[in-house]
Amino acid sequence: MSLLDVIKDQIKQIALKHALANRFKYGQAKPEPIVNKILGEFKEVRQYAKEVIAIVRDVVHYVNSLNNDEFRKLIDELNVSLESEHKVETKILPPLPNVDKWKNVRTRFAPNPDFPIHLGNARAAILSHTYATIYKGNFILRFEDTDPRTKKPMPEAYEIIREDLVWLGVLWDEEYIQSLRMDVYYEYLRKLIERGYAYIDTCNPEIFKELRNKGIPCPHRDADPSTNMEKLDKIFAREYEEGEAVVRIKTDLTHPDPAVRDWVIFRIIDTSRYPHPITGDKYVLWPTYNFAAAIDDHLMNISHILRGREHALNTVKQMYIYNYFNWHYPEVINLGRVGLEELVLSKSWIKTQLKLNPDKFMGFDDVRFGTIAAFRRRGVIAETIRQIILDLGIKGSDAKISWKNIAALNRRLLDPKTKRVFVVCDPVKVHINNLPVPLSIKIPYHPSTNLGQREYIIKSSIVYISSKDAEVFIRNGYLRLMEFANIKFLRKENDAIIAEYIGGDIEEAKKLGANIVQWVSADHNINVRIISVRGMNLDIMRCLGESSLLEFILNDIVQMVRIGFGRIDAIKKKGVIIILTHE
């Protein structure tokens, strides 16, 4: 299978967006500029220029054949920006290795539900899902929850992870929960013991470690399989306590890494003390990560595994299971670690802080964290996360993601489709003499995109502007209230400003050198509290916003003019709380 076969659908989708924007701009789409863009952006496909031209021509013919209603509908469905010809920056992923060896491509995302997923986890999920989509294969979600003691599953994490994946557009074809598959693992455990490939070890852990490090076999290693099966039955009968016995797989005792030598495939966990959130105390013998993952990857016909480079040793360990059963190991792509500047990614650190200092944080979705839920709460959209991850690709080297880069991309994606509203912080009252009230004004929500408008009947001659804008007004003498009025500074009385209405023409305001600022009227304002992130601190700004904010719903993202983008976190009778996403 050639690279072109793999990415043909991606090229069609990219060409379609370019063609729609091209037709909108020129009336008819033309293939030549679209071909040039694709070949210029994606060097990998230049060797297939002839085939790319044919694909683009077909797409252009299709776009030009659409009637106006169909054309508009498709633009809306694909969210094509029409301010300028749509810039498609999605990178084409390299082909997966050895696809031809497999009946079909099946990838998986296997989170431990001990906590919600973060940006680093999302990388494996998005890439695995994208490859399954490219190859028209299957994507599996598998919860790896077989450690009810050290990495005890968090009951609500299962559903939170599902919600995070759906929000990211990562939809799965099959779902499995390992704690509900214990009989499967026991079946293969018995097969290994019966064939002499695994044994019950009742040595003191320190003694075993000392023997292992010297390459000396444990005294129980060569016990007859029947003896090991008897001991296994005793474990199931709960005749052994936690720590008194483990099950080990026979490996190479001379392996240079002692961790590979006869590693543990099952251990006893006292679930009367550490109950599992799904199975309670039903089981005491639990498979380790490497055993359960190895068995499941085979039984679920996983063809390609995309996981962190730190799992490289796990591949070595799991190969022993695959060799004993004569199975073919999946293709593995080791991804580098993802770091995030200015936000916290460490699950262990976050869990510790939430436990020790619950009052200092907003929960697992605290906007200072790097969890997917935190990004969503802050107002970062799923498209931004996906594009950041796809831009990283499948590099094996570590990568550091800058919050500035996330904010820049998020801003670019949000701007054409986000309503703009007026909010003033540290408000100063302005009395406007000669304002012809009452009057009706209509203010569009966006200057260049049709996002509707709000209408106000202004009856009061009092408005509010920010204290910073008030200082400039006093210094310059003139001010333009955006979409409303030009005013002249007269004097300051106590904490208020007395001004004079001098017209509504914006060109006149430009001649006067008046700054154009957002404002809110005394008739139509609500309280707005803006929460912003500053390092590990949260700053709170108390502001006034226009009353149309009450028409928005929870989770809506707005652009506060000259302040920044923000997500509505709470709506109250007399105001809203907005989390500042970024400027």
NORMO-V838289 format. One record per helix or strand of 2 or more residues. SS is the DSSP state (A for helix, B for strand). FROM is the first residue (numbers start at 1). TO is the last residue. Records with the same first field share a line. If there is no record, write none. Layout:
SS = FROM-TO, FROM-TO
This chain:
A = 3-26, 31-41, 43-65, 68-78, 99-101, 119-134, 157-168, 178-180, 182-194, 205-214, 225-236, 258-260, 289-299, 309-325, 347-356, 358-360, 372-378, 382-392, 403-415, 467-476, 506-511, 547-551
B = 106-109, 138-143, 174-177, 198-201, 246-249, 264-268, 285-287, 304-308, 331-335, 338-340, 399-401, 420-421, 423-425, 427-433, 439-444, 453-458, 462-466, 478-481, 485-493, 496-503, 515-517, 520-521, 525-534, 537-546, 557-560, 564-572, 575-582
